[in-house]
Amino acid sequence: MAVTAFLDASKPAARMIASFAHAAAGASVLLVTLATLGSLPAGAVPVTFSLGGTDAPSSIQATVDAFRAALGNPNNGNAPGPLAGGHREINWDGGGPPVDANAPGGTPFNVFLNTRGAQFTTPGTGFVQAPPSGGANGGLAGFFGNATYGNDFGVFSPNRLFTPVGSNITEGQFFIPGTNGGAPATVIGFGAVFTDVDLANSTTVEFFDEFGGLLASISVPAGTVADRSLSFLGVVFDAGEQIFRVRITTGTDALASGTNDNPAAGVDLDRVVVDPGLGFAKDAGHNWSLLGHLDRLHVLRQPLLVGASRKGFLGQLLAGGDGVARPAAAREDATTAVSVLAASAGAWAVRVHEARATRDAVTVVAAVRAAANDEWAAP
């Protein structure tokens, strides 16, 4: 974690924001609101603030700020609660840059228990605050003996991240600030900034009420660049629900010397091609919608293969007046049209039965595109 913030409401309350680093995923910022224990409504209604960004803090800053505003201002710092309003933030950087030394801690992690009302535990051996690399002690790269972490992870607030050791699970529980853990509390919101989230659904935050009931389990969005990306997830419950504890799962494995960035879950990305699966468990509307939005699949950053050759939805489109779909062998012209459109949308390859017509059509499209860019040259 890099930052944690709490809000004090008119009743004993607090909200929190923080940042985490994790295997094949990254760092996080947490936002929460604490209140004394009380009755809970029947249905949880989470309001979610989430965004996957680049390696620049500015790419998610507006979303983080919107979440802070939902929790309430100002930052109450170390003032004992309860207060009439505002929020609190925990800065894992010891007050700000240029603090860059490693700071290991045990479990439970009680450094901010009294001042901010936050206690963190893990099934592992403890926690560490550290920059991705460098600093006085080599950062996460030095602590875990894995040089790749210096390139994998970025920071939202310089210079350090916070991560569990020996586990990828962090549990958070909340107390009224100033009571040193003597007054358990619940929160209405919680958020976190994560770094290097590559796999969808690999990093989650679970929200539990005081009776152990699951209020919500929400995945952190993946970043938009391969390394050092920043992602934010913040949740506020606006129908009176109260969060007693949270469980944060960061990535697929605990950080360690042998745990490396794993954006494809162990599969070499050079072997991965995306195929939208036209015609498989889809009706005609699904197929046309996919073809109309092929450009959106480029966010996966993998080669795109389109296989529409002679598919039934083409035959349905070209059905005669009797409503009978055109036979498969008579769908080549339609196949060529789809192949040209797919190539125009940036497809890496198309699967066809008759290659020559498609090859010629795609060659013509490429020549026109080159000419439009003043790059055409005679063969």
ABEGO torsion letter per residue (X at the ends): XABBBBBBBABBBBBBBBBBBBBGBEBBBBBBBBBBBBBBBABBBBBBBBBBBBABAAAAAAAAAAAAAAAEOBBAEABBOBBABEBBBBBAAGGEOABABBBBBBOBBAAAAAAAGBBBBBABAEBBBBBABEEAAGEAAAAAGBAAAAAABBBABOABBBBBBGBABBBBBBBBBGAGGABBBBBABBBBBBBGBABBGABBBBBBBAAGBBABBBBBBBBABABGBBBBBBBBBAAGBBBABBBBBBEABBBBAABBBBAAGGBBAAABBBBAGBGBGBBAAAAAAAAAAAAAAAAAGBBBBBBABGBAAAAAAABBAAGBBBBAAAAAAAAAAAAAAAAAAGBABBBBABAAAAAAAAAAAAAAAAAAAGABBBX
